Amino acid sequence: MKILISSSILVVLLAFISGIILQANAAVEYFSCNYPGSRCSGKYVKCPDECPSTSSENPKAKVCYVNCNSPHCKPECKRRKADCNTPGSACYDPRFIGGDGVVFYFHGKSNEHFSLVSDSNLQINGRFIGHRPAGRTRDFTWIQALGILFNSYTFSLEATKAATWDSEVDHLKFTYSGQELVIPEGSLSIWYSPQKDIKVERVSSKNRVIVTLKDTAEILVNVVPVTKEDDRIHSYQVPANDCFVHLEVQFRFFNLSPKVDGVLGRTYRPDFENPAKPGVAMPVLGGEEKYRTPSLLSAECQSCIFFQDGSDQKISSVIDFGTLDCTRGASIGYGIVCRK
């Protein structure tokens, strides 16, 4: 007896069988958060079907993340890119969103350095660039570089100067312990410090990286220019020979002490009362003298509390574990154990 199957039914049947095969072959990842005090510690979580992996060669693809401090331990699908509208971000000219979720501006001064975060075991400084058009009382500024002191070592990343923006050119420059560091271009290109306590991963071929400081912080960085539209809207009066290439940054901290300080760091203190006035379009917080450092990799400032061994560090009651990823394996995720 012959069974006749229409072409439309055959197509549906083949698609169904292919789906089963693909699902069987898909490497769905599981992970658990191992950060001290995290609500999800020890719990294995499965990545969603929409983003079954914690990494992707496509920089625009969403990957699997988990908020280790969420009471629900629920994974999410997110792009691996700094989000300028999230607590811990520092973007634009420059606009910060504090650990308390309050938006504020800190203008600093062009060609000077300021402590963004200062804790007993971590110092993060920012170099500001900009200019002052005729008739203005202050500089327009942007964050051009980050300097990090961590575990007796120094690390820096900066956006290189350009007259005009070209997205096909990589504008990132790195140093480690005073030596220039070359991280090959290409999505998923990774560098580790010799002690494996600092990881730098390119999440696109150029101009986007994630810096992970083991058990301490994750820093998502985008390199962007001041566009002509930005210039038109804000009247920056950007000169023809400089598009002020700068950084968009999102910080995620895992282990801050209650004494943390810095332009951004102070907003994570449990006793911090934000002086920014509600309802003000651009609340500006000062303190240039308090946070100014003599160089990008210096921990000398009026409010700096960093010292090399960090032996008296205490875990804060306001730890923000943020949204973390585990990147290809148990030894790489820094606090998250991954399994497939």
Secondary structure, 3 states (H helix, E strand, C coil): CCCCCCHHHHHHHHHHHHHHHHHHHCCCCEEEECCCCCCCECCCEECCCCCCCCCCCCCCCCEEEEECCCCCCCEEEECCCCCCCCCCEEECCCEEECCCCCEEECCCCCCEEEEEEEECCEEEEEEEEEECCCCCCCCEEEEEEEEEEECCEEEEEEECCCCCCCCCCCCEEEEECCEEECCCCCCCCEEECCCCCEEEEECCCCCEEEEEECCCEEEEEEEECCCHHHHHHHCCCCCCCCCCCEEEEEEEECCCCCCCECCCHHHHCCCCCCCCCCCCCCCECCCHHHHEECCCCCCCCCCCCCCCCCCCCCCCCCCCCCEECCCCCCCCCCCEEEEC
